[in-house]
Amino acid sequence: MAFTEQDLARQEQAVAGLLDEFLRLNGEFDALLKAQGVTEEFLKDADVNNPPPELKTQLEATRATAKRAGEARRGQAERETKAPAGLAASAHRPGAIRM
């Protein structure tokens, strides 16, 4: 299949659309930062590895919640895999009735 002028025009339109969307979202992001009072100097000086104390406590609480949810899901998955084989056998045969 050959690459045609129409294909090139479609790709250029897609790239232009993506650029427009990027610029729109970038403008919204800048407006949100301004509304929150976040300056460029703050962003440049911010250390990702050393967050403020209040943010650090929120991150730790969120990690603990996620860890508990993951452990609960792992326990549920282990119970599902240890289900007796006889219960699932009839599920593979359409019209089978379990007694």
C-alpha positions in Angstrom: 0.0 0.0 0.0 1.5 3.3 -1.1 1.6 6.4 1.0 -0.4 9.1 -0.7 -0.9 12.8 -0.5 -4.2 12.2 1.2 -2.5 10.2 3.9 0.0 13.0 4.5 -2.8 15.5 4.6 -4.7 13.4 7.2 -1.6 13.1 9.3 -0.9 16.8 9.1 -4.5 17.5 10.2 -4.2 15.0 13.1 -1.0 16.7 14.3 -2.6 20.1 14.0 -5.5 18.9 16.0 -3.2 17.5 18.7 -1.3 20.7 18.9 -4.5 22.7 19.3 -5.6 20.3 22.1 -2.2 20.6 23.8 -2.3 24.4 23.7 -5.9 24.3 25.1 -5.0 22.0 27.9 -1.7 23.9 28.6 -3.8 27.1 29.0 -6.2 25.4 31.4 -3.3 24.1 33.4 -1.7 27.6 33.6 -5.1 29.0 34.7 -5.4 26.3 37.4 -1.9 27.1 38.7 -2.7 30.8 38.8 -6.0 30.2 40.6 -4.1 28.1 43.2 -1.4 30.8 43.6 1.4 28.6 42.3 4.2 30.5 40.7 6.9 29.4 38.2 9.6 30.1 40.9 7.8 27.7 43.3 7.7 25.0 40.6 11.4 25.5 39.8 12.4 25.4 43.5 10.1 22.5 44.5 12.0 19.3 45.3 10.0 16.2 44.3 12.0 14.0 46.7 11.4 16.2 49.7 7.7 17.3 49.8 6.2 19.6 52.4 5.2 17.9 55.7 1.5 18.2 55.1 1.8 16.7 51.6 4.1 14.0 53.0 1.4 12.9 55.5 -1.2 12.8 52.8 1.1 10.7 50.5 1.7 8.3 53.4 -2.0 7.9 54.1 -2.8 7.4 50.4 0.0 4.7 50.1 -1.3 2.9 53.2 -4.8 2.9 51.8 -3.6 1.6 48.5 -1.6 -1.1 50.2 -4.6 -2.3 52.3 -6.7 -2.4 49.1 -4.1 -4.3 47.3 -3.7 -6.9 50.1 -7.5 -7.3 50.3 -7.7 -7.9 46.5 -4.8 -10.3 46.7 -6.6 -12.3 49.4 -9.8 -12.3 47.4 -7.9 -13.6 44.3 -6.3 -16.3 46.4 -9.7 -17.4 47.6 -11.0 -17.4 44.0 -8.2 -19.6 42.7 -8.6 -22.1 45.6 -12.3 -22.7 44.8 -13.2 -26.4 44.4 -12.8 -27.6 40.8 -16.2 -29.3 40.8 -18.1 -26.0 41.1 -16.6 -24.5 38.0 -16.7 -27.6 35.8 -20.4 -27.3 34.8 -19.8 -23.7 33.8 -18.0 -24.9 30.7 -20.9 -27.1 29.6 -23.8 -25.1 28.2 -27.1 -26.5 29.5 -25.6 -28.5 32.3 -27.5 -28.4 35.6 -25.6 -28.6 38.8 -27.2 -30.6 41.6 
